[in-house]
Amino acid sequence: MEESAPDEAPDGPSARAPDPLPPAVILVRPQLGVNIGTTARAMMNCGLSDLRLVAPREGWPNPHAAPAASGAAALLETARVYPDLPTAVADLKRLYATTWRPRWMVKRVLTPAAAAVELRQLSAEGAQSGLIFGPERTGLENEDLAFADALITVPLNPAFPSLNLAQAVLLVGYEWWTAADETPDRVLESSEAQPASQAMLDNFLSRLIADLDERSFLAVPEKRDRMTRNTRNIFQRNDLTENEINTLH
C-alpha cells in the first residue's frame, strides 16, 4: 500500500515562510477626513492594510476621505474606529510611536529604516506590531507615547522637521516596504534590445580608430595612445546595445 506523504514539520527546512504581517497604522485623534484619505493612499503604496482610527475629530465615516484616497478607498471601508488608544492596540505585540521630539522619555529612538528591520523580524515571527501617529497639529501627547515600546523619529532638517500625516505614514511605510524589496539599485531598461558583446564594440572601435587615423586625427604620436584610450572609454562606459552599435557603424 502506498504511504501517504507526512505533513511537513513547521520548523523544518522545507517549512513555508509565514506570509508578511504588516504593522497596523493607528491614527490617534486625526483631525480631517482628507488627511485620513491621503494616509490610506500612502498605506496602500507601501503594502499596509490595517488602518485604525482613534476618536477621529469629525467622526467616521467621513465624506472627504474617499476622494482624497485616490483609488485606496477600499482600505477606508475596512478601517476600524476605537474610542481610545488602549483599545485600539490591545491585540498588538509591539508598538512604535512617531514623534519628532522624544520629550525626555527613556525610550529607544529609531530611524524609520532601523524600525523597519525590527518590524520585518516581528512579521516573520507572526507577531503583529503597530505604528502610532498623532494629530496633524500637535502630534502625540506624552500619554500616547507612554504606550510605545520605542519611538520613531525621521531625520529631517532640524530647522523644519514638520510633516503632514500622510507624509509621515509614507516615510515610515516606505522603509517597511523596501526592507524586503529586492529591486536592484540600478538597471538598464533596454526593452527587447540585446546588450552588445565586447567583440561587437571592439569591431566598431577598430573601424573608428582606423578612420581617425586616415583623417590624421591621431597624427601626434605622443597623444595618440591617450586619445585612443579616451575614445574607447566614451563608448565602453555606456552599456551600448546591438542596435546602437549598428547605428554607430
Backbone as a ProteinNet text record, in pm:
[ID]
protein_1_A
[PRIMARY]
MEESAPDEAPDGPSARAPDPLPPAVILVRPQLGVNIGTTARAMMNCGLSDLRLVAPREGWPNPHAAPAASGAAALLETARVYPDLPTAVADLKRLYATTWRPRWMVKRVLTPAAAAVELRQLSAEGAQSGLIFGPERTGLENEDLAFADALITVPLNPAFPSLNLAQAVLLVGYEWWTAADETPDRVLESSEAQPASQAMLDNFLSRLIADLDERSFLAVPEKRDRMTRNTRNIFQRNDLTENEINTLH
[TERTIARY]
84.8	0	88.2	51.4	130.6	112.8	224.4	218.1	184	104.8	74	191.7	211	322.9	299.4	401.6	384.3	369.4	300.7	289.4	426.8	448.8	577.1	587.8	704.2	728	730.7	659.7	651.6	785.5	880.9	1009.8	1118.7	1084	1182.1	1232.1	1333.6	1393.8	1299	1193.3	1100.3	977.3	978.2	862.7	844.1	722.2	690.5	703.8	769.6	784.4	647.1	624.2	493.1	469.4	343.6	309.5	343.3	379.5	408.9	288.8	315.2	210	238.8	187.2	222.2	177	249.7	207.7	78	-0.6	-120.3	-80	-158.4	-137	-248.4	-210	-307.4	-299.2	-406.5	-413.3	-488	-417.1	-475.7	-536	-664.4	-740.2	-712.2	-722.3	-699.9	-804.5	-763.5	-849.9	-938.1	-883.1	-954.5	-972.2	-1089.9	-1114.5	-1020.2	-982.8	-893.4	-757.5	-712.4	-583.7	-590.4	-704.2	-722.1	-720.8	-781.2	-782.3	-643.3	-565.5	-430.1	-341.1	-369.6	-295.5	-324.8	-450.6	-485.7	-411.7	-400.6	-327.2	-180.6	-119.8	20	36.2	-59.8	-53.5	-56	-147.2	-157.4	-32.3	31.2	159.1	262.2	253.9	358.1	313	200.4	157.6	103	55.9	-4.4	-156.4	-225.5	-369.4	-456.9	-397	-474.1	-477.3	-584.3	-598.5	-692.5	-644.8	-724.1	-732.1	-851.3	-875.3	-917.7	-848.7	-881.3	-948.6	-1075.9	-1153.2	-1131.2	-1162.7	-1146.7	-1234.1	-1177.9	-1245	-1378.3	-1384.2	-1506.7	-1592.4	-1564.9	-1642.9	-1603.3	-1670	-1641.1	-1766.3	-1793.9	-1715.2	-1718.7	-1621.8	-1609	-1616.9	-1704.8	-1723.5	-1602.2	-1507.3	-1390.4	-1275.3	-1288.3	-1176.2	-1158.3	-1266.8	-1255.8	-1200.1	-1247.1	-1189.3	-1039	-994.9	-852.1	-770.8	-836.9	-765.4	-717.3	-780.4	-735.3	-709.9	-814.6	-801.7	-781.6	-758.7	-736.9	-859.4	-976.2	-1097.7	-1134.4	-1097	-1128.2	-1065.7	-950.2	-884.2	-963.8	-1025.6	-1106.8	-1229.3	-1281.4	-1400.9	-1374.3	-1249.3	-1215	-1153.5	-1142.5	-1085.5	-1173.1	-1108.4	-1181.5	-1165.7	-1272.3	-1273.3	-1275.3	-1194.6	-1183.7	-1201.7	-1251.6	-1271.8	-1144.6	-1045.1	-921.3	-805.9	-683.6	-563.9	-547.8	-569.3	-553.1	-640	-761.9	-849.8	-799.7	-746.3	-701.2	-580	-498.3	-371.9	-371.1	-484.4	-487.4	-435.9	-454.7	-415.5	-275.7	-204.9	-74.6	38.8	146.6	257.3	365.4	384.7	489.6	441.7	469.4	417.8	531.9	521.8	618.2	540.6	580.3	512.6	602.2	544	621.6	615.9	730.8	738.7	869.1	870.4	996.4	1072.9	1014.5	1087.6	1056.9	1159.8	1138.6	1070.6	1071.6	1004.1	1059.8	1190	1261.9	1213.4	1163	1124.6	1240.3	1254.4	1359.9	1307.1	1325.8	1282	1383.2	1388.6	1470.7	1411	1497.3	1453.4	1518.6	1437.8	1485.7	1456.3	1538.2	1503.1	1399.5	1325.7	1233	1301.9	1424.6	1495.9	1527.4	1572.8	1603.5	1476.5	1369.2	1242.2	1191.4	1211.7	1164.5	1228.6	1355.3	1423.2	1354	1322.6	1253.1	1112.1	1043.8	907.2	903.5	1000.8	1007.2	1036.1	1121.1	1150.9	1027.2	954.7	830.5	731.1	721.9	631.2	667.3	797.6	842.5	811.1	805.3	774.8	624.7	544	399.4	341.5	418.2	371.9	336.9	212.4	173.7	210.8	263.8	305.3	213.7	240.3	159.5	242.8	205.2	268.9	168.1	203.2	111	148.8	50.2	70.1	-27.7	18	-63.9	-141.4	-218.3	-296.1	-205.2	-259.6	-181.7	-120.5	-194.6	-148.9	-49.2	-71.4	9.6	96	65.5	136.6	88.5	156.4	116.7	149.9	64.2	89.3	171.6	226.5	308.1	232.2	103.3	23.2	14	13	12.4	148.3	253.8	388.8	421.5	359.1	387.2	350.1	258.8	217.1	319	411.6	502.8	620.7	662.2	785	907.6	893.4	1003.3	944.7	1027.8	986.2	1055.2	988.1	1045.6	1053.3	1173.4	1193.2	1258.7	1199.7	1253	1361.6	1484	1590.8	1567.1	1529.4	1499.9	1569.9	1553.2	1608.4	1564.1	1656.3	1615.6	1546.4	1567.5	1501.1	1356.3	1321.6	1183.8	1154	1127.9	1102	954.1	869.1	724.9	682.5	596.7	540.3	389.3	318.1	176.1	156	34.9	8	44.7	0.5	28.4	177.4	249.5	393.9	461.7	423.3	484.4	457.3	334.2	298.9	375.3	388	457.7	605.7	669.8	811.8	838.2	758.6	777.4	735.9	624	578.4	674.1	738.2	836.6	951.4	998.6	1108.7	1063.7	939.1	886.1	887.2	839.7	828.6	966.4	1056.7	1186.6	1277.1	1247	1328.6	1324.1	1220.5	1210.1	1205.2	1227.8	1219.7	1353.7	1349.9	1472.3	1496.2	1436	1460	1606.7	1676.3	1817.8	1832	1943.8	1966.6	1978.1	2019.7	2039.2	2011.4	1933.9	1907	1917.9	1944.8	1942.8	1815.3	1724.8	1600	1624.8	1634.4	1671.4	1560	1439.2	1326.6	1366.2	1354.4	1391.6	1531.9	1600.9	1735	1833.6	1927.1	2027.4	2152.8	2215.6	2341.8	2445.7	2523.7	2628.5	2738.8	2793.2	2906.3	3033.2	3135.4	3262.5	3322	3299.4	3352.4	3289.4	3157.6	3091	3147.7	3170.2	3224	3366.7	3448	3586.3	3590.3	3501	3496.4	3462.9	3363.7	3327.8	3444.2	3510.4	3619.9	3738	3762.9	3870.8	3843.6	3718	3680.6	3693.6	3650.4	3655	3798.8	3885.7	4025.6	4092.8	4062	4120.6	4076.8	3951	3901.1	3965.6	3985	4050.3	4195.5	4261.3	4398.7	4402.7	4306.6	4302.5	4284.7	4211.6	4186.6	4290	4396.6	4508	4465.5	4352.4	4306.9	4401.3	4467.6	4558	4702.9	4734.1	4865	4977.5	4947.8	5053.2	5090.5	5210.7	5246.3	5232	5277.5	5273.4	5131.2	5034.2	4894.7	4807.5	4860.3	4774.5	4719.8	4806.5	4761	4653.9	4676.9	4579.7	4447.1	4451.1	4327.8	4253.1	4328.1	4264.2	4196.3	4264.4	4207.6	4082.8	4087.5	3971.5	3853	3883.3	3776.8	3709	3789.7	3730.6	3645	3693.7	3618.3	3482.6	3474.8	3347.3	3239.9	3275.2	3177.6	3170	3280.5	3285.2	3192	3175.3	3101.1	2951.5	2901.5	2763.5	2667.3	2706.7	2615.4	2539.9	2613.6	2551.3	2482.4	2375.7	2304.5	2353	2312.8	2348.6	2296.1	2171.1	2113.1	2190.9	2235.7	2312	2447.1	2512.3	2639	2618.7	2510.6	2482.5	2457.4	2389.9	2364	2494.9	2585.2	2713.4	2796.7	2788.2	2857.9	2806.5
-119.9	0	124.7	222.2	343.7	428.3	471.5	552.6	696.7	755.5	897.4	981	1093.2	1180.8	1242.5	1242.8	1303	1453.4	1508.5	1654.3	1714.6	1827.7	1895.4	1947.3	1930.4	1985.4	2136.1	2206	2351.2	2419.7	2356.3	2421	2359.1	2269.4	2200.2	2286.5	2236.1	2315.8	2346.4	2262.8	2288.4	2365.1	2411.2	2484	2612.9	2645.3	2767	2887.3	2989.4	3111.5	3173.8	3229	3289.6	3409.7	3430.5	3546.7	3674.2	3780.8	3906.1	3952.8	4002.2	4053.8	4202	4287.2	4429.4	4491.1	4591	4660.2	4735.7	4746.2	4828.9	4975.6	5060.1	5204.7	5263.1	5322.3	5376.9	5529.8	5592.3	5738.2	5784.9	5854.1	5899.7	6039.2	6050	6174.5	6251.4	6183.5	6255	6363.8	6474.6	6592.4	6601.5	6569.7	6593.5	6464.5	6450.9	6334.2	6326	6439.5	6438.3	6381.3	6406.5	6353.2	6202.5	6154.5	6009.9	5945.8	6012.2	5960	5953.7	6059.9	6059	5960.5	5940	5838.4	5699.4	5672.1	5542.8	5522.1	5626	5616.2	5581.8	5650	5622.1	5479.3	5432.7	5296	5194.4	5213.3	5117.3	5119.1	5235.6	5242.7	5147.4	5129	5057	4920.5	4871.9	4738.8	4729.6	4839.3	4840.4	4841.7	4763.4	4746.7	4759.2	4764.1	4766.9	4909.5	4980.6	5119.5	5125.8	5189.3	5202.9	5351.2	5396.2	5536.6	5547.9	5633.7	5655.9	5791.6	5789.8	5911.8	6019.4	5991.9	6095.5	6216.1	6333.8	6456.2	6478.3	6446.5	6471.2	6345.9	6244.2	6121.1	6034.9	5921	5827.8	5747.9	5726.9	5766	5914.5	5957.4	6098.6	6114.4	6200.6	6212.1	6264.8	6326.6	6384.3	6283.9	6169.4	6075.1	6002.2	5945.8	5863.1	5940	6063	6135.3	6158	6180.7	6205.3	6076.5	5961.1	5833.6	5796.3	5850.1	5831.9	5686	5604.4	5463.3	5370.5	5424.5	5341.1	5341.4	5372	5382	5247.9	5136.6	5005.7	4990	5049.7	5041.7	5119.4	5228.7	5306.5	5227.7	5144	5066.8	4963.1	4922.6	4824	4888.4	5021.6	5090.3	5069.1	5053	5032.8	5155	5186.9	5305	5261.1	5326.7	5293.4	5420.2	5404.6	5523.2	5576.8	5489.5	5532.4	5445.5	5489.7	5419.4	5280.9	5262.3	5128	5023.1	5061.2	4966.4	4936.5	5036.2	5020.3	4930.4	4922.9	4848.1	4722.2	4685.3	4576.7	4443.5	4417.8	4289.2	4289.8	4400.7	4412.9	4376.1	4324.7	4274.2	4378.2	4468.7	4569.5	4699	4811	4940.4	5040.1	5111.6	5216.1	5345.7	5450.4	5579.5	5677.2	5754	5850.1	5987.6	6050	6182.7	6246.5	6378.4	6443.2	6490.8	6473.2	6506.8	6401.5	6339.7	6232.7	6277.1	6406.4	6461	6402.4	6380.1	6340	6207	6120.5	5987.8	5891.2	5796.7	5697.1	5583.6	5599.8	5501	5495.9	5381.9	5372.8	5461.7	5533.2	5618.5	5565.7	5527.6	5465.7	5552.8	5539.3	5595.3	5502.6	5548.8	5458.5	5334.8	5350.2	5235.4	5131.6	5177	5083	5016.9	5094	5036.8	4932.2	4955.5	4861.4	4724.8	4721.9	4593.4	4517	4586.1	4520.8	4478.6	4564	4533.3	4409.6	4397.5	4279.5	4153.4	4165.5	4049.5	4006	4101.7	4070.9	4003.7	4055	3997	3852.4	3825.6	3689.4	3594.7	3648.4	3567.5	3553.4	3617.8	3609.4	3701.3	3803.2	3897.2	4029.7	4070.1	4196.2	4313.5	4414.9	4536.2	4651.4	4767.7	4884.6	5009.8	5097.6	5227.8	5335	5414.6	5513	5652.7	5720.2	5856.5	5950.3	6071	6164.5	6261.1	6350.5	6450.7	6542.4	6596.8	6677.5	6801.1	6864.1	6992.8	6977.6	6881.3	6874.3	6749.9	6646.9	6521.7	6448	6341.1	6259.5	6328.2	6307.2	6358.7	6257.3	6302.2	6213.2	6087.8	6102.4	5987.1	5884.5	5931.7	5841.5	5773.1	5850	5796.1	5691.7	5702.5	5607.7	5464.9	5447.5	5313.7	5246.7	5325.2	5272.4	5200.4	5092.1	5023.1	5098.7	5171.5	5250.7	5366	5465.5	5582.9	5584	5641.1	5659	5808.1	5854.1	5993.4	5997.9	6072.7	6084.6	6190.8	6157.2	6257.8	6355.9	6476.1	6580.2	6709	6811.9	6942.8	6984.3	6996.7	7030.8	7165.7	7252.8	7382.9	7372.9	7259.5	7242.7	7093.5	7023.2	6879.8	6844.5	6944.6	6922.5	6841.2	6740.8	6658.6	6655.8	6646.1	6620.2	6470.9	6432.9	6295.8	6194.1	6217.3	6122	6112.4	6225.2	6221.9	6132.6	6146.2	6065.9	5917.4	5883.8	5744.2	5690.7	5772.2	5727.2	5702.8	5790.4	5773.3	5644.5	5621.5	5500.2	5376.7	5388.6	5276.2	5240.9	5340.1	5314.5	5230.2	5262	5183.9	5041	5024.6	4889.5	4811.2	4873.7	4804.9	4770	4867.3	4845.6	4755.2	4735.9	4645.8	4502.9	4468.9	4334.5	4337.7	4453.8	4467.8	4432.9	4362.8	4318.6	4389.7	4504.7	4581.8	4622.8	4593.3	4632.8	4784.4	4830.8	4974.3	5040.3	4962.5	5021.4	4916.1	4952.2	4862.3	4940.7	4869.3	4929.2	4883.7	4976.4	4943.9	4945.3	4826.5	4817.2	4759.6	4747.4	4690.6	4552	4525.6	4394.8	4395.3	4507.2	4515.8	4437.1	4369.4	4290.5	4373.9	4358.1	4429.4	4386.8	4480.8	4449.9	4368.6	4274.1	4195.8	4280.4	4237.1	4308.9	4301.5	4188.1	4173.3	4275.5	4299.5	4399	4537.7	4569	4700.5	4715.7	4610.4	4616.5	4636	4568.9	4582	4725.8	4782.6	4921.3	5015.3	4996.5	5085.5	5072.1	4951.4	4933	5013	5009.1	5086.8	5236.3	5277.6	5419.6	5469.7	5394	5435.9	5439.7	5340.3	5339.2	5462.3	5500.7	5617.8	5745.4	5750.3	5867	5876.7	5760.9	5760.9	5811.1	5764.9	5803.8	5953.8	6013.8	6158.5	6238.7	6167.5	6231.7	6293.7	6245	6297.5	6254	6139.2	6085.8	6096.2	6200.2	6210.8	6244.3	6300.9	6339.6	6216.5	6161.4	6033.3	6033.3	6140.7	6142.1	6153.2	6188	6199.6	6082.6	6001.9	5900	5799.4	5745.5	5643.6	5698.7	5820.3	5879.5	5906.1	5957.7	5988.3	5860.9	5757.5	5629.3	5571.7	5581.1	5531.3	5610.2	5741.3	5824	5791	5765.1	5730	5599.9	5500.2	5374.3	5396.9	5475.6	5497.7	5562.3	5649.1	5713.6	5609.7	5507.5	5406.8	5289.4	5260.9	5144	5159.1	5281.5	5301.1	5321.9	5307.5	5345.6	5230.7	5107.1	4992.3	4990.1	4994.6	5002.5	4871.5	4883.4	4766	4732.5	4614.3	4573.7	4673.9	4719.2	4815.8	4946.6	4988.4	5114.5	5102.4	4986.7	4965.7	4969.4	4905	4906.8	5047.9	5127.7	5266.8	5345.6	5322.4	5391.3	5353.3	5226	5185.5	5267.1
0	0	0	-82.8	-92.3	32.7	87.5	209.1	173.2	257.1	236	281.6	214.4	249.2	385.1	472.2	604.5	594.1	689.6	694.3	716.1	653.4	671.8	814.3	870.2	1003.7	993.9	1080.2	1067.5	1078.8	1149.8	1169.2	1082.9	992.7	912	799.2	725.6	618.4	505	488	378.7	424	548.6	600.4	522.4	493.1	417.7	507.9	457.9	536.1	558.7	678	703.7	613.6	579.9	499.7	577	507.5	577.4	658.5	775.3	862.1	882.6	795.3	802.2	934.5	979.8	1101.7	1080	1185	1180.3	1186.5	1123.7	1129.9	1215.5	1327.5	1422	1418.8	1377.6	1374.7	1499	1584.6	1710.7	1692.7	1713.8	1704.5	1574.9	1459.1	1332.5	1314.7	1256.5	1254.1	1130.1	1012.8	888.2	809	749.4	666.4	547.7	490	374.8	412.3	533.6	577.4	599.8	644.6	657.8	519.3	422.4	285.8	225.2	240.1	184.1	258.9	385.5	460.9	405.6	373.8	315.1	183.2	104.1	-21.9	3.6	101.1	136.2	186.7	265.8	316.9	203.7	109.8	0.3	-86.7	-101.7	-172.5	-111.9	18.1	91	143.9	94.6	134.6	276	330.7	463.6	447.6	528.8	504.9	629	746.3	871.1	925.6	895.9	939.5	1059.1	1166.6	1288.1	1326.1	1352.6	1385.7	1530.7	1603.7	1745	1758.3	1790.3	1815.6	1709.5	1582.9	1479.1	1510.3	1493.5	1537	1466.3	1337.8	1261.1	1247.2	1327.9	1321.1	1202.1	1192.3	1083.1	1049.2	918.8	801.6	772.7	692.2	659.1	507.1	455.9	310.1	235.6	307.4	240.7	227.4	291	292.9	160.6	107	-13.9	-133.7	-163.3	-277.6	-262.2	-138.9	-116.5	-123	-107.8	-108.5	-247.6	-352.9	-490.7	-525	-514.5	-550.2	-433.2	-315.6	-197.6	-106.6	-163.1	-81.9	-18.5	-81.2	-24.3	113.2	131.6	262.4	367	325.8	419.4	464.8	375.8	409.7	518.8	531.9	635.3	759.3	758.2	874.6	997.2	1110.3	1235.3	1325.3	1398	1484.3	1630.4	1711.8	1853.4	1937.1	2057.7	2141.6	2203.7	2222.2	2285.5	2236.7	2267.7	2220.7	2283.2	2413.9	2470.2	2400.8	2367.4	2298.4	2158	2091.1	1951.8	1939.4	2041.9	2031.8	2117.3	2172.6	2270.1	2214.4	2086.1	2027.6	1968.5	1973	1907.8	2003	1945.8	2026.4	2053.1	1960.9	1975.9	1915	1982.5	1938.8	1918.2	1807.1	1774	1753.1	1824.3	1812.4	1738.3	1649	1571.2	1636.9	1647.3	1706.7	1662.3	1652.8	1616.1	1738.9	1857.5	1980.3	2086.3	2146	2243.5	2372.3	2400.7	2519.9	2648.6	2651	2772	2829.1	2745	2790.5	2768.8	2860.8	2847.3	2759.6	2629.7	2531.5	2418.1	2351	2231.3	2122.6	2053	1942.5	1814.5	1718.9	1595.6	1474.9	1372.9	1243.2	1179.6	1079.4	1011.1	953.9	904	847.3	954.1	1071.2	1179.1	1231.1	1240.6	1285.9	1187.3	1058.2	957	972.6	1011.3	1033.6	1145.8	1253.9	1365.1	1325.2	1251.4	1209.4	1120.1	1031	944	1024.8	1125.6	1210.5	1287.3	1341.2	1411.6	1318.2	1196.7	1098.3	1069.2	1053.6	1025	1140	1260.2	1378.4	1401.4	1315.5	1329.4	1434.6	1473.2	1576.1	1509.3	1519	1456.7	1545	1481.2	1550.2	1509.8	1567.4	1536	1526	1434.5	1416.6	1457.4	1554.2	1609.8	1559.9	1503.5	1452.4	1522.4	1550.5	1625.7	1538.6	1601	1528.2	1446.6	1339.9	1248.3	1313.7	1401.3	1455.5	1569.6	1657	1778.5	1789.5	1712	1729.9	1854.1	1886.7	2001.8	2133	2231.8	2365.8	2444.7	2557.9	2640.1	2680.9	2708.5	2748.9	2635.1	2511.3	2396.2	2379.9	2391.8	2374.7	2479.8	2594.3	2701.9	2663.8	2568.3	2526.9	2434.5	2380.6	2279.6	2343	2277.5	2316.9	2268.8	2159.4	2103.8	2024.3	1998.2	1922.7	1787	1689.1	1555.7	1527.7	1491.8	1454.8	1317.5	1226.5	1090.9	1089.7	1046.1	1040.9	926.2	960.8	862.7	903.3	823.2	853.9	994	1090.2	1227.4	1237.6	1140.1	1142.8	1096.3	1030.3	984.9	968.8	1079.4	1071.6	1054.5	1037.3	1033.6	911.7	935.1	828.1	843	729.7	744.7	769.1	800.2	843.1	735.4	613.4	506.2	476.8	484.9	462.6	564.7	690	795.4	773.6	739	714.2	594.2	490.3	369.7	398.2	473.7	502.7	580.6	683	763.5	682.7	611.7	531	419.5	361.7	255.8	307.8	426.8	483.8	512.7	559.1	580.7	449.8	342.7	214.7	158.2	156.4	93.5	175.9	304.1	385.5	332.5	257.4	199.6	47.3	-11.6	-156.5	-220.6	-332	-398.3	-531.3	-548.5	-670.1	-675.8	-786.6	-795.4	-793.6	-738.9	-728.7	-866	-965.4	-1098.1	-1203.6	-1303.6	-1415.6	-1545.6	-1653.9	-1786.7	-1854.8	-1879	-1946.2	-2096.5	-2154.7	-2295.8	-2381.5	-2326.2	-2397.7	-2446.5	-2577.7	-2630	-2690.3	-2685.9	-2742.5	-2657.5	-2721.8	-2652.8	-2627.1	-2511.9	-2488.6	-2591.8	-2636	-2733.7	-2668.1	-2741.3	-2691	-2699.2	-2625.9	-2631.7	-2772.1	-2841	-2977.2	-3071.1	-3055.8	-3140.1	-3114.7	-2986.4	-2952.7	-3005.4	-2991.3	-3039.5	-3191.4	-3262.5	-3407.6	-3448	-3379.4	-3408.5	-3378.7	-3262.2	-3224.4	-3320.3	-3370.2	-3467.3	-3593.4	-3640.2	-3758.3	-3731	-3612	-3578.5	-3571.1	-3503	-3489.7	-3626.4	-3709.6	-3844	-3923.1	-3909.6	-3980.6	-3927.2	-3796	-3736.8	-3782.9	-3794.2	-3844.7	-3989.8	-4068.9	-4209.7	-4225.3	-4130.4	-4136.9	-4057.5	-4011.8	-3939.9	-3807.4	-3750.7	-3621.9	-3509.3	-3526.6	-3424.6	-3470	-3540.9	-3605.2	-3508.1	-3391.4	-3297.7	-3215.2	-3231.7	-3168.7	-3017.1	-2950.2	-2803.8	-2747.7	-2832.2	-2786.7	-2831.5	-2925.2	-2986.6	-2885.2	-2799	-2703.8	-2609.9	-2560	-2467.1	-2536.6	-2658.3	-2730.9	-2770.5	-2806.1	-2837.2	-2713.5	-2599	-2473.6	-2434.9	-2449.7	-2417.8	-2508.3	-2635.9	-2730.2	-2688.8	-2650.7	-2603.7	-2480.3	-2386	-2261.5	-2287.1	-2387.1	-2418.7	-2447.8	-2524.6	-2566	-2468.6	-2398.4	-2310.9	-2190.6	-2142.8	-2018.2	-2038.7	-2162.7	-2189.3	-2213.7	-2183	-2191.2	-2324.3	-2433.7	-2565.5	-2603	-2679.2	-2729.1	-2869.5	-2918.2	-3053.6	-3156.2	-3138	-3231.1	-3232.2	-3114.9	-3107	-3177.1	-3160.1	-3229.7	-3381.2	-3427.3	-3570.5	-3620.6	-3540.6	-3578.8	-3586.5	-3491.1	-3492.2	-3614.1	-3654.7	-3777.8	-3896.1
[MASK]
+++++++++++++++++++++++++++++++++++++++++++++++++++++++++++++++++++++++++++++++++++++++++++++++++++++++++++++++++++++++++++++++++++++++++++++++++++++++++++++++++++++++++++++++++++++++++++++++++++++++++++++++++++++++++++++++++++++++++++++++++++++++++

